[in-house]
């Protein structure tokens, strides 16, 4: 009996491991292919099935000595500014909604609706506002546009984390003489710091990957990485080797950040609708 159970368990483990390996290959193969493309010359790129070639670093040299490092810094600034403002505004908002039901169902519905709003609806008003304020073509305009989709996501993300904090902790802090803000800052907020970090990284990834707003609102010197990558699709054709290098430069930070918060992403995205 035990031998039969052990064999079935072993077979199930082997099957699960096999599926995981297949999934891993499917997920990683595009990155492997892009890496190979970044090490090929134009003639070799015309033979995509050729895996035996002499790697070169010409594409890397051309990209890293051009505008890509500046584009990287532009994306870093925009992402950091967007996430900083989103956390500064979204954290207390999520606390008020999650712990004290501020705004009721209508507020949650409004946040969720703003997440579903097509970017094309907002781009013309944002462009007009940026032009009126004379910040069009600047990183500030791009960061402000990113707030339209990062701030609602960060707020929604954090609502569930605040709801998971026992209300008794806040009550005890109030009994001990803390004010409402002090109780939030010294008692409640430390309980959700890991969620705040995960929300910040998730929001940063959203801002980092944006092409639509940056393509319209950024200027020649303020292009972000997605805009620079799109620029390798020229009238002469796609500069695939250099584009592959730029893609790897853009993807690596996102992969690293996502790896550290993968367990909390699902909980945070679905958390806004918990306990209501």
N, C-alpha and C positions, 0 to 999 in steps of 0.2 A: 504493500500500500504506500509506504513512505517512498519507495523507489519510484513508483509511478508518479507521485506528487512532485518529487524532486526533478524527474525528467521533464514534466510539464512546465515546472517553474524555470528550469534551465532553458527549455525551448522558447518560452515566452521572453526571457531575458535576452536571448540571442536575437529574437525577432525585433524586440524594441531597440537593441543596439544597432541592428542592421538598418532600421528605419532612420535612426538618428544620424548614422553615418551618411546615408543617402541624402537626408535633408541638409547636412553640413556641406556636402559636396555641391549640392544645388545652390546653396546660399553663397558659398565662397568662390565658386567657379567664375562668376563675373569679375570679382576683384582680381583673381589670378589672371584672367584674360586682359584686363586693363593694365596690370603690371607688365605683362609680356609686351603689350602694345607700346608701353612707354620706353621699352628698351630696344625697339626695332627702328631701322631706317625706313624711308618711304618705300623702297623696293620690297623690303620684307613685309611691310604692312599690306602690300597687295597680295601676299600669300598667307592669309590668316591661319591656314591649317599647318603651316610650317613651324614646328616646335623646336627644331634644331637650327639654331642661328647663333651668330656671335653678337652678344649684347653690346649695346653702345650707350653712352650717357649724354649724347648730344642733345636729346630732347630735354633731359633734366637741366642741363647747363643753360639751354636757351630759355626755359621757363623761369628758373630760379634767379636768373640775372635780368629778367624783364620786369613787368609790372606785377606779377603774381604775389611777391612778398608784400607789396603795398596793398594789393587787393585783400590779402589775408588779414592784414592789420585793420583795414576798413571793416571787414566782416566781424572781426573781433571786437572793435569798438562799438559797432551797431548792436551786436548781440549782447554785449555787456551792459550797454546803456539801456537797452530795451528790457532786459531781465531785471536790472536794478530798480527801474521805475515800476515795473510790473509787480515785483515782490514788495516794494514799499507801499504800493496802493492795494494790491490784491490780498496780502496777508491779513491786514485788519478787516478788509471787506469779507474775506472768507470766514474769519472769526465771528463777525457779527451775524453772518448768514447761518453758519453752522451751529453756533452755540446759542444764539439768541433769536433765531428765526427772523432776522431783520428783513423787511420787504416781503415776507411770505412767499407764496408760490410764484407770484408774478416776477420777483427778482431772479429766481432760478430760471424761470422760463426765458427771461430776457438775456441772461448770460448764455444759455444754451442756444438761443436764436442767433446771437451775435457770432457764435462759433460757426454757425452754418451759413452765414451771409457770404455770398460770392464776392471775391475781392474786386471784381470789375465794377461793382456798384459804388465802391468807395474811392476808386483811384482818381476820378475827375474832381470831386470835391476836395480831396487831399492835395491834388496838384494846384488847384485854385488857391487854397489856403496857404500853401507853401509859397506860391508866387506873391500873394498879398503880403506875407510876412518877410519876403525877400530871403527865404532860406531854400528855395528850389535849387536842386543840384548839390545839396550839402548832405553830409552824413546825418545831421540832425533831422532833416526831412524824412530820410529813410527810417531812422529809428522811431520817429513819431508814427509813421505809417505801420510799422511792425507792432506797435502797441494795440492796434485795432484787433489783432488776432492773438497776440501773446497774452495780454492782460486778462481777457476772459478765460483763456485756457488755464492760466496759472491760478486764477480765483477758483474756478471749478475744481481744479486739481486738489486744492487745499481744503475745500469744504469738508470732504470726507475725513481728512486727518483731524480736523478740529472736532468733528462730531464724535470721533473715537476717544477723545480725552474725557475721562469721568468728570461730570459736573461737580462732584463732591470736592475735587481739588480746588476749584475756583471758589466754591462756597467757604471752604476752610480758610483760604487766603483772605476773603472778605471779613470773616469773623476775626482773623488775626490782625485786622486793622489796615490791610491794603485797600487802596482805591481800585476802581474797575480797571483803569489802565495799568496800574502797577501789578495787579493780579494777572492781567493778560501778559505783560512783559516778563514777569519774574516766575510765573507758575505755569501758565498755559503754553506760552510760546516755546519754552525749552522742551516740552513734550513732543513737539512736532517739528523740531529742527531738521531731522532727517527727511521729512516730507517736504519742507521748505527747500532743502538742497536739491531734492529730486525734481521739484516743480521748476526750480531755477534752471537746472540742466535741460529739462524738457523744453522749456521756453526758449533757451539759448539755441537748441537744435532747430526749433521752428524758425527762429529768426535767421540762423546761419544758412538754412536751405532756401530761403525766399529768393525768387527770381523776379516775380511779377512787379512788385512795388519798387524794388531796387532798379529794375530795368527802366522804369519810367521816371523815377524821382532822383536817381543818382546822376552825378555829372561825370565828366571825363576823368577827373582826378579822384573821384569818390566811388568808383565802381567797386562792388563787392565781388566775392569769389564766383558766385553763380553767374553774374553778368559777364565776368572775364572768361569763364568757361564757355558760355554761349558765343563769345566773340571769336572762338576758334573755328566756328562754322562760317567761312568766308565765301566771297564770290568765286574764289579759285577752287573751292571745295573744302572739305573738312580736314583740318590739320590734326589728324588723329593721334599722332605721336605726342605732340605737345599738349593736346587736350587730355590725353590719358594721364600725363604727369599732373596737370592741374586738378583733375578729378581725384587723384590719390591724395594730393595736398588738402583738398576739401573734405574728403571722406574720413581720413584717419582721426581727426579730433572728434568727429561725431561718433565713430565706432567706440573710441575710448570712453567718452562720456556715457554713452548708452549702456556700455557694459557694466558700469558701476551702479546704475539705477534701474536696471531692467526689471527687478522684482517689484519695485514700487510704482512703476509706470502704469501697470494695469489697475492696481488698487486706486491710484490717484485719478485716472481718467474716469473710472466708474464711480468714484467716491462722492461726486457732487449730488448724486441722487439717493444716497444712503440715509437711513433713519429719518425718513420724512413721511 
